[in-house]
Every structure is written in structure tokens, then in C-alpha cells.
Amino acid sequence: MPQSSQAATASPAELEGVLERVKSARQAIVQELRKVIVGQDGPIDQVLVTMFAGGHCMIQGPPGTAKTLLATCIARVMDLTFKRIQFTPDLMPSDISGTEILEEDQTSGHRVLKFAKGPVFSNIVMADEINRTPPKTQAALLEVMQERQVTLGGRTYPLPEPFYVLATQISLEQEGTYPLPEAQQDRFMLTISMDYLPEKSEVQVVRHSTGAETVALQKVIGGDDLLTFTGAVRQVALPPVLSRYVVDLVASSRPTVEGCPDFVKEYVAWGAGLRASQNIALAAKSAAAQDGRATVEAQDIRKAILPVMRHRIGLSFRAEVDRVSVEDIVRRLVEACPEPKSN
Amino acid sequence: MATETTAAPMQVELLAKLCQGRERILREVRKIIIGQDQIVNDVVTSFFAGGHCLITGVPGLAKTLLISSLGRAMDLTFRRVQFTPDLMPADITGTEVLEEDRATGSRKLVFRPGPIFTNILLADEINRTPPKTQAALLEAMQEHQVTVSGTTYALKEPFFVLATQNPIEQEGTYPLPEIQQDRFMFSLLIDYLPKDQEIEVIDATTSTAGAQPEVCMNGDELIEYQGLVRRIPVAEPVISYAVALAARSRPTEPGAPDFVKDYVSWGASIRASHYLVLGAKARAALAGRPHVSVQDVQSVAYPVLRHRIITNFRAESEGISSEEIIRRLLEAVSPPKSGL
């Protein structure tokens, strides 16, 4: 579940002020990122939606599609610490969270156990190829993600705030991978899909990357701003008709629910859970806040549906045979569930 | 982004110097290494482009000698690490050891840099070591720094990794995942010498003590030349051609030829386009030319694409290699007409 901010509830006037800041921060961040990242406006947008809502995200896509670049650039413009962990079959939980080492006290000469913090003690952790590592190590990361603290030898070490995990999964070599269980995937707010660029944009990227010029990114906001923003996002209002719509839409993806469309019964093995509705609502609030609005509109919901649902629907064998993708299912769900008329 | 079309006069002078420097390096290395011109050329190209190489070949083909000789000719420090199943990340990056101060008697942790703190690292038989250790090397390779117990140490510049993979004895090896191979600029194949050259080698190695290559360049000059390589202008159609070569190898791409859709499970990434252009720039610069031609791109197509095009099961059963796919791609993608 996304992190909740400790920020106190703001009055409507204060909220308006914060939302103005959110809006201008977003514009400035996007402008900075575009200096370095070409043609990935959709993914940039979605990463910001997640981060302003305090959530974690999964990024999927073929190698070399600027996934790490996006994460490092975001860390720079938001002035956050960044660590990348390459997940391998022999990675251990302590390689992530840290370990205790024996150290000598300079003054007394006594030896004491000291906690050497692992790479998870960072504002942004990029968990690269998370499905390459065995379940125990995956679970260690997911537990830290959930609890925002590491407990070792009876002592608890809190993680820095804010804390975000951006995870990537490989689809290339199915052999020797350990797919994340559904319940674990559910902890990620959304899945961002990054794809190859059109050839014209790739030409632009290559001209730049093989040249001699370097671009320095400017810091736009800091970690404290982000915490304030996440607090404000939660105060954005969600009209009841829209929350009703979200719940109906998500419920219609469950093959066991009465009245679900026929294609769901045919193609879906398991549908999206409660976290899907929560995260669609939260992502929509985040999108509204970034637009400077204090109320969610239907367009915010529309944008959030696919990235939130993408990793929360399991396809049946039949779907695989008929080459039906999760994207197809989500699209048909949206068609089948009419959006409430806005007024 | 400035798009230069002509090179500045100073650049032309520097190019001429680079071209001479390359000639001298090759001459020195040939004193020691017989044959293997292609490999020597490709490794030199990757040095001036600032990229790392993956070298596949059986043992005993003078890989170590070749690379150490190149290192000596360019006045670069050289280290070789034999990768083994029990090698740990700290064996590469370095580790903290408890040291006692003689004077005061107090002990403290001191960082002992690992073999990665060198200009050229020969990572021998990288596929013999488990993934976590491989990942430690690849990470350092990418970032040019290592982090031990929260402190970050910058590696020496220039920094090159030449990793070798042994194609035989697959048992007990940990093949580098395809995605991680993508971090190497070039994949080079080294093979047995033709018989007459092998005779030459035997004559040379069994007679009196070997010659030493003379220093022809140093690391700082090399870094300067790397900057020069990046400043070589490239015309838009040449970049488009390089991108087309990489993009058409992706079976999901709408414009991909049928043989790609039939035989390729995974095509070349955008890093391929990047290294095709950067490699072509280095080739042009090393030849003393202030512009990049289509031939320059073609001349690096095999080493850049070889490890980035993954063929499928059908290709394997029909005996179609990634080399064959590259050959067909070079035929299928038409170069720009302007005659560059």
C-alpha cells in the first residue's frame, strides 16, 4: 500500500496553494527530464503519478529502453538518493537489507556489532530484473517495501523518507526466472510499459548519446516537497459517482462475480482485487493534483486504469491460445462499463 | 544539440596525429602478436570509443598477451583476473580490512582496492563465475566506480573491461544473461591462426627472448582522443542507416524483414544503434577522416550486433546463426543514396 504522509490535513485554501506548487513542480520536472529522455512522455507521466502518490512501480520493456536512465534522472531532479540493485539467482536477503559486522570501538577497544546498511537504504531503489532472484530474496525486498524498515538482531532501522521502489522484470529468458507471485505484484501501484522508440526518435537519441555534449539536470524539488505533495494528493476529492464507477469496473474483471462480461469468464483466470480500486483512485487523485485540481475528473480515472490493472489480471490458458493480452481485456472492460456522464 | 558539418582546423591536426598514433600502436603490437589483425583492430577501435569488449574463443590464442601488449603500447595499467566458481564480488572490487596502526596500536578499517582499479581489466572466463560476481563487475563497468560499505571510489580513467568467454566446457558455467551482454560495446570472435602463421608463432616463441612494445601514447592522450571521436560529425542519413540496421532486427518492429520474424526471438536494443554510430565514428577518426561513412557503420556491424541478436529455436534447428542474420540484414537494409 502506498505510503501515507504524516502531513496534517490542510485547509481548502492551503490545499489550493499546495496544488499550485504541485502543478508547477510537475511542469518543471517534465521539462528537465525531456532534455535527456526522448519520446517517453507517457512513462514519465506515469512515474510522476506514482511518486506523487507515494507508490512503488514496476517498469516493463525490452532492454535499452532508458529504464535506468529515467530512474536516475528522476532522482537527480528530485534531489533523492538512488541505488540500483541487480537481482541475480545468488542474491541473498542481506545483500539488499544489510548485515551486521564486527567492529572495534576505537576508544575502549571493545568489539561491537555494527549494522552495515544495505542498498535498500536509499530514497529510490531500482530493483533490476527482480524475477531473476529466488523467492526468499524477493520477499525480503517486498517486506522492506511494505514496512519501510529493516529489523535485524532485534533492532529496527527505519528507511529514509520518501522511499520508492522501481522494479523491472525480464520476460526474455523465461528459464531460470522466478515470477513474482500475484500477491507480491499487487504491492506495486502501477506497471509502466516502455517500448522501443519510433526510428526517427531513435536517430535523435543516438545523435545525442554519441556526441560530446553533456546535459546537466537541475534540481527542481526535494524529498520534503514530495512528502508534502503526497499529503496533498490524498486530500483531492473523489466524487461518489466516480468511486462507484471504479469499483464497478474493477469488480467486472473478476470471473467469479455474477454479471461479469462473457469474455472475462472465458479469458481471465483471476481478476483485480481491492488494491486495484484503491490505486486507480489514488493515481487519479495524483493526476488531478498535478493538473492543479482539487477534484478528480473522469479523464484522470481513464488514464489510471490500464497501468494499475496491467499486472493485476491473470489470463487463462484459453486467452493465451487466442492471443488475447491483458491490454485487450482492459480495453474491453472499459468499453463494457460505461463511464458516468460528467457535468 | 549542435550539428557540426565541418571539422575545425585544430581537429584536423589532432586527427592526423591520432591516425599516426594508431599506426605506431599497431606496428608495436605486431612485434609481439602474429596475425589476429581483425581482433587487434577491433579492440583498438573500442578503446578509442571508450567501450568494453566481450571476446569468445578457446584458450591458448594469446588473448592475454595481445591485450597486455596493447596496454603497454598505450602506457595503461593492466590486470588479469581469472574468474572461478568461488570468486566473490569483493575479490574484484576490493574489501575493507582491519589494520593496526603501529604507532598508536589502534585498529581501523582500511579499504584495499581490488584488481578492478586498473586501466585495462582482462576478466578471463567470466562465465565461470556465479551471477552475483558477474553483476558486480558489470556494474563497475557501467558506472566507472565501486561502492564498498557506503563509500564510493572512482575507478581509474580510462577504464576498459575485456571479458573472455570460453565457448567449450559449458558444464559448470554460468552464461552471461543476454541482457547483460548488451553492456559490452563489441563481441569479438578469436579463432585459431592459419597454419603458416602458427609456424611463425612457434618460431618466434621458441627462439630468443621476446621483444617489448614501445610506449606510443598515454592514457591522458587516449582520453583526449575519445573526446575527439565523439566530436566527429555524422550526417543524418548515416545515423538513420545505423538505427535502421538495429531496428529491423527486432521481430516486433513493423518494418522487420521476414527472416527476422522467422528466426529472431530478441533483436538489437537501442544500445546497438548507439554503438554502431560511436564505433563508426572511432573507425573514421582512426583512419584520419573527419566524417563518417556508411562503410564505417558496416565495418562495426558484426561486432556490435553479434551478441545482441538472439536467434530462436527454429534458427538453431536450421543452423542459422546471428552472423547469418546480420549478413542478411546488411543486404536487406539499403544504405542512403547520397554516396557517403
Interface residues (C-beta under 8 A of the other chain):
Chain A: P62 P63 G64 T65 A66 R84 Q86 T88 P89 D90 L91 D95 E103 E104 Q106 A116 K117 E129 R132 I170 L172 E173 Y196 L197 E199 E202 V203 V205 V206 R207 H208 S209 T210 G211 A212 E213
Chain B: M1 A2 T3 L98 S106 R107 K108 L109 P130 P131 K132 Q134 A135 L138 E139 S149 G150 P177 E178 I179 D182 G227 R230 R231 V234 E236 I239 S240 A242 V243 A244 A246 A247 R250 T252 E253 W266 S269 I270 R271 A272 S273 H274 V277 L278 K281 I310
